[in-house]
Every structure is written in structure tokens, then in C-alpha cells.
Amino acid sequence: MSDDHLVKMANDIAAFFHGEPNREEAVGGIVNHIQKFWTRRMRERLAERVRSGESGFADLALEAARRIAKAGAAAPGS
């Protein structure tokens, strides 16, 4: 799976949460979904993409990816 595909998947998840009026809850929902359902390697690659400064993320997806990168991509759901 390419990193571009991971970004697309993160953006798709963010689109689902876009209607959530509370931004914090929306970002938290995205983080929770990724931590719960993505493999550790997928989360690591997503975090690497954020650290490299590459774009392509929707706003909510970028914030969630930054939190995952900051917290350590290998968190729950390994």
C-alpha cells in the first residue's frame, strides 16, 4: 500500500467526521479509528509522511496524523 493511499484513507475517515460540530471530538474520532483499525506499520508510515512535511492531507486528517505522530505511531492496536 502506498503512502498516498494511506493519506487518501485518512482523508476519507476525516470526511466522515467532517460533520461533527466539535472539532476536538472529530479529530479524536479520527485518531481513535486509525489507532484501532490500522496496523502499526500503517500508522508509522502515516507519521513518517507527516514528519517529512509532505502534504495531501485534509485539515482534520492532518491534525489527527500529527497527533498520532506525536504520540508515537506504535500505540494501541499493534
Secondary structure, DSSP 8 states (H G I E B T S, - for coil): --HHHHHHHHHHHHHHHTT-S-HHHHHHHHHHHHHHHS-HHHHHHHHHHHHTT-----HHHHHHHHHHHHH-TT-S--
